[in-house]
Amino acid sequence: MNTDVKCPIAILGAETDHLSPPELVKQYEEALAEKSEVDYFVKIFPGVAHGWAVRYKADDTTAVQKADEARNDMVEWFNKHLV
C-alpha cells in the first residue's frame, strides 16, 4: 500500500460499506502506522452504513448518536490540526 501521506489524515469508516469495507480501512490504518511522523485518526463505526454521518433518519436515535459522534470526532480533529 502506498504511504505517501504527508499531512494529518482522519478516516471514519462504516461497518457496512462496499466502497471502503472495514477490512480495507484497517489496511489504511496499518499503512499509516508505519509512517509514524504523520498524525492519523482511524475509526470504524459499528452498526452504520456508508454515508451515515450525512444521510440518516432524524427519528432514529442510534443513527443520530452515531452521526453526532462522527461530527464531534471531526471537530476535535480540525481543532487539533487547523486552529
PyMOL CGO cylinders between C-alpha atoms (Angstrom):
from pymol import cmd
from pymol.cgo import CYLINDER

trace = [
    CYLINDER, 0.00, 0.00, 0.00, 1.29, 3.44, -0.90, 0.3, 1, 1, 1, 1, 1, 1,
    CYLINDER, 1.29, 3.44, -0.90, 2.03, 5.57, 2.19, 0.3, 1, 1, 1, 1, 1, 1,
    CYLINDER, 2.03, 5.57, 2.19, 2.75, 8.91, 0.53, 0.3, 1, 1, 1, 1, 1, 1,
    CYLINDER, 2.75, 8.91, 0.53, 0.51, 10.71, 3.02, 0.3, 1, 1, 1, 1, 1, 1,
    CYLINDER, 0.51, 10.71, 3.02, 2.35, 13.85, 4.12, 0.3, 1, 1, 1, 1, 1, 1,
    CYLINDER, 2.35, 13.85, 4.12, -0.24, 15.61, 6.24, 0.3, 1, 1, 1, 1, 1, 1,
    CYLINDER, -0.24, 15.61, 6.24, -2.52, 14.60, 9.10, 0.3, 1, 1, 1, 1, 1, 1,
    CYLINDER, -2.52, 14.60, 9.10, -5.42, 12.43, 7.99, 0.3, 1, 1, 1, 1, 1, 1,
    CYLINDER, -5.42, 12.43, 7.99, -8.62, 11.17, 9.57, 0.3, 1, 1, 1, 1, 1, 1,
    CYLINDER, -8.62, 11.17, 9.57, -10.61, 8.22, 8.25, 0.3, 1, 1, 1, 1, 1, 1,
    CYLINDER, -10.61, 8.22, 8.25, -14.07, 7.50, 9.64, 0.3, 1, 1, 1, 1, 1, 1,
    CYLINDER, -14.07, 7.50, 9.64, -15.36, 4.20, 8.30, 0.3, 1, 1, 1, 1, 1, 1,
    CYLINDER, -15.36, 4.20, 8.30, -18.71, 2.46, 8.40, 0.3, 1, 1, 1, 1, 1, 1,
    CYLINDER, -18.71, 2.46, 8.40, -19.28, -1.14, 9.38, 0.3, 1, 1, 1, 1, 1, 1,
    CYLINDER, -19.28, -1.14, 9.38, -21.28, -1.64, 6.18, 0.3, 1, 1, 1, 1, 1, 1,
    CYLINDER, -21.28, -1.64, 6.18, -19.51, -0.06, 3.22, 0.3, 1, 1, 1, 1, 1, 1,
    CYLINDER, -19.51, -0.06, 3.22, -18.89, -1.74, -0.11, 0.3, 1, 1, 1, 1, 1, 1,
    CYLINDER, -18.89, -1.74, -0.11, -16.53, 1.07, -1.25, 0.3, 1, 1, 1, 1, 1, 1,
    CYLINDER, -16.53, 1.07, -1.25, -14.29, 1.03, 1.84, 0.3, 1, 1, 1, 1, 1, 1,
    CYLINDER, -14.29, 1.03, 1.84, -15.14, -2.04, 3.93, 0.3, 1, 1, 1, 1, 1, 1,
    CYLINDER, -15.14, -2.04, 3.93, -13.70, -2.26, 7.45, 0.3, 1, 1, 1, 1, 1, 1,
    CYLINDER, -13.70, -2.26, 7.45, -11.00, -4.67, 6.26, 0.3, 1, 1, 1, 1, 1, 1,
    CYLINDER, -11.00, -4.67, 6.26, -9.72, -2.03, 3.83, 0.3, 1, 1, 1, 1, 1, 1,
    CYLINDER, -9.72, -2.03, 3.83, -9.93, 0.73, 6.46, 0.3, 1, 1, 1, 1, 1, 1,
    CYLINDER, -9.93, 0.73, 6.46, -7.82, -1.45, 8.76, 0.3, 1, 1, 1, 1, 1, 1,
    CYLINDER, -7.82, -1.45, 8.76, -5.23, -1.78, 5.98, 0.3, 1, 1, 1, 1, 1, 1,
    CYLINDER, -5.23, -1.78, 5.98, -5.18, 2.03, 5.71, 0.3, 1, 1, 1, 1, 1, 1,
    CYLINDER, -5.18, 2.03, 5.71, -4.57, 2.23, 9.44, 0.3, 1, 1, 1, 1, 1, 1,
    CYLINDER, -4.57, 2.23, 9.44, -1.73, -0.30, 9.28, 0.3, 1, 1, 1, 1, 1, 1,
    CYLINDER, -1.73, -0.30, 9.28, -0.06, 1.62, 6.46, 0.3, 1, 1, 1, 1, 1, 1,
    CYLINDER, -0.06, 1.62, 6.46, -0.41, 4.91, 8.34, 0.3, 1, 1, 1, 1, 1, 1,
    CYLINDER, -0.41, 4.91, 8.34, 1.01, 3.33, 11.49, 0.3, 1, 1, 1, 1, 1, 1,
    CYLINDER, 1.01, 3.33, 11.49, 4.19, 2.56, 9.56, 0.3, 1, 1, 1, 1, 1, 1,
    CYLINDER, 4.19, 2.56, 9.56, 4.62, 6.27, 8.82, 0.3, 1, 1, 1, 1, 1, 1,
    CYLINDER, 4.62, 6.27, 8.82, 4.85, 7.48, 12.40, 0.3, 1, 1, 1, 1, 1, 1,
    CYLINDER, 4.85, 7.48, 12.40, 5.68, 11.10, 11.52, 0.3, 1, 1, 1, 1, 1, 1,
    CYLINDER, 5.68, 11.10, 11.52, 2.16, 11.65, 10.16, 0.3, 1, 1, 1, 1, 1, 1,
    CYLINDER, 2.16, 11.65, 10.16, -0.65, 12.05, 12.69, 0.3, 1, 1, 1, 1, 1, 1,
    CYLINDER, -0.65, 12.05, 12.69, -3.70, 9.98, 11.84, 0.3, 1, 1, 1, 1, 1, 1,
    CYLINDER, -3.70, 9.98, 11.84, -7.05, 9.00, 13.27, 0.3, 1, 1, 1, 1, 1, 1,
    CYLINDER, -7.05, 9.00, 13.27, -8.94, 5.93, 12.08, 0.3, 1, 1, 1, 1, 1, 1,
    CYLINDER, -8.94, 5.93, 12.08, -12.28, 4.80, 13.46, 0.3, 1, 1, 1, 1, 1, 1,
    CYLINDER, -12.28, 4.80, 13.46, -14.85, 2.32, 12.23, 0.3, 1, 1, 1, 1, 1, 1,
    CYLINDER, -14.85, 2.32, 12.23, -18.41, 2.98, 13.37, 0.3, 1, 1, 1, 1, 1, 1,
    CYLINDER, -18.41, 2.98, 13.37, -20.38, -0.19, 14.14, 0.3, 1, 1, 1, 1, 1, 1,
    CYLINDER, -20.38, -0.19, 14.14, -23.98, -0.51, 13.07, 0.3, 1, 1, 1, 1, 1, 1,
    CYLINDER, -23.98, -0.51, 13.07, -23.87, 2.10, 10.31, 0.3, 1, 1, 1, 1, 1, 1,
    CYLINDER, -23.87, 2.10, 10.31, -23.63, 2.10, 6.52, 0.3, 1, 1, 1, 1, 1, 1,
    CYLINDER, -23.63, 2.10, 6.52, -21.74, 4.29, 4.04, 0.3, 1, 1, 1, 1, 1, 1,
    CYLINDER, -21.74, 4.29, 4.04, -22.99, 7.88, 4.29, 0.3, 1, 1, 1, 1, 1, 1,
    CYLINDER, -22.99, 7.88, 4.29, -24.30, 7.51, 7.85, 0.3, 1, 1, 1, 1, 1, 1,
    CYLINDER, -24.30, 7.51, 7.85, -22.98, 10.89, 9.00, 0.3, 1, 1, 1, 1, 1, 1,
    CYLINDER, -22.98, 10.89, 9.00, -24.95, 12.90, 6.43, 0.3, 1, 1, 1, 1, 1, 1,
    CYLINDER, -24.95, 12.90, 6.43, -27.85, 10.63, 5.47, 0.3, 1, 1, 1, 1, 1, 1,
    CYLINDER, -27.85, 10.63, 5.47, -29.81, 9.31, 8.40, 0.3, 1, 1, 1, 1, 1, 1,
    CYLINDER, -29.81, 9.31, 8.40, -33.35, 9.38, 9.73, 0.3, 1, 1, 1, 1, 1, 1,
    CYLINDER, -33.35, 9.38, 9.73, -33.70, 12.08, 12.38, 0.3, 1, 1, 1, 1, 1, 1,
    CYLINDER, -33.70, 12.08, 12.38, -36.11, 9.87, 14.35, 0.3, 1, 1, 1, 1, 1, 1,
    CYLINDER, -36.11, 9.87, 14.35, -33.55, 7.03, 14.57, 0.3, 1, 1, 1, 1, 1, 1,
    CYLINDER, -33.55, 7.03, 14.57, -31.80, 7.76, 17.88, 0.3, 1, 1, 1, 1, 1, 1,
    CYLINDER, -31.80, 7.76, 17.88, -28.91, 5.38, 17.15, 0.3, 1, 1, 1, 1, 1, 1,
    CYLINDER, -28.91, 5.38, 17.15, -28.29, 6.96, 13.74, 0.3, 1, 1, 1, 1, 1, 1,
    CYLINDER, -28.29, 6.96, 13.74, -28.39, 10.45, 15.24, 0.3, 1, 1, 1, 1, 1, 1,
    CYLINDER, -28.39, 10.45, 15.24, -25.98, 9.42, 18.01, 0.3, 1, 1, 1, 1, 1, 1,
    CYLINDER, -25.98, 9.42, 18.01, -23.50, 7.92, 15.52, 0.3, 1, 1, 1, 1, 1, 1,
    CYLINDER, -23.50, 7.92, 15.52, -23.69, 10.99, 13.27, 0.3, 1, 1, 1, 1, 1, 1,
    CYLINDER, -23.69, 10.99, 13.27, -23.12, 13.27, 16.27, 0.3, 1, 1, 1, 1, 1, 1,
    CYLINDER, -23.12, 13.27, 16.27, -20.17, 11.14, 17.35, 0.3, 1, 1, 1, 1, 1, 1,
    CYLINDER, -20.17, 11.14, 17.35, -18.62, 11.40, 13.88, 0.3, 1, 1, 1, 1, 1, 1,
    CYLINDER, -18.62, 11.40, 13.88, -19.17, 15.17, 13.82, 0.3, 1, 1, 1, 1, 1, 1,
    CYLINDER, -19.17, 15.17, 13.82, -17.56, 15.53, 17.26, 0.3, 1, 1, 1, 1, 1, 1,
    CYLINDER, -17.56, 15.53, 17.26, -14.59, 13.43, 16.17, 0.3, 1, 1, 1, 1, 1, 1,
    CYLINDER, -14.59, 13.43, 16.17, -14.09, 15.64, 13.11, 0.3, 1, 1, 1, 1, 1, 1,
    CYLINDER, -14.09, 15.64, 13.11, -14.47, 18.90, 15.06, 0.3, 1, 1, 1, 1, 1, 1,
    CYLINDER, -14.47, 18.90, 15.06, -11.80, 17.69, 17.50, 0.3, 1, 1, 1, 1, 1, 1,
    CYLINDER, -11.80, 17.69, 17.50, -9.58, 16.70, 14.57, 0.3, 1, 1, 1, 1, 1, 1,
    CYLINDER, -9.58, 16.70, 14.57, -10.00, 20.07, 12.86, 0.3, 1, 1, 1, 1, 1, 1,
    CYLINDER, -10.00, 20.07, 12.86, -9.36, 21.93, 16.12, 0.3, 1, 1, 1, 1, 1, 1,
    CYLINDER, -9.36, 21.93, 16.12, -6.19, 19.92, 16.66, 0.3, 1, 1, 1, 1, 1, 1,
    CYLINDER, -6.19, 19.92, 16.66, -4.81, 20.44, 13.15, 0.3, 1, 1, 1, 1, 1, 1,
    CYLINDER, -4.81, 20.44, 13.15, -6.34, 23.59, 11.70, 0.3, 1, 1, 1, 1, 1, 1,
    CYLINDER, -6.34, 23.59, 11.70, -6.74, 26.03, 14.57, 0.3, 1, 1, 1, 1, 1, 1,
]
cmd.load_cgo(trace, "trace")
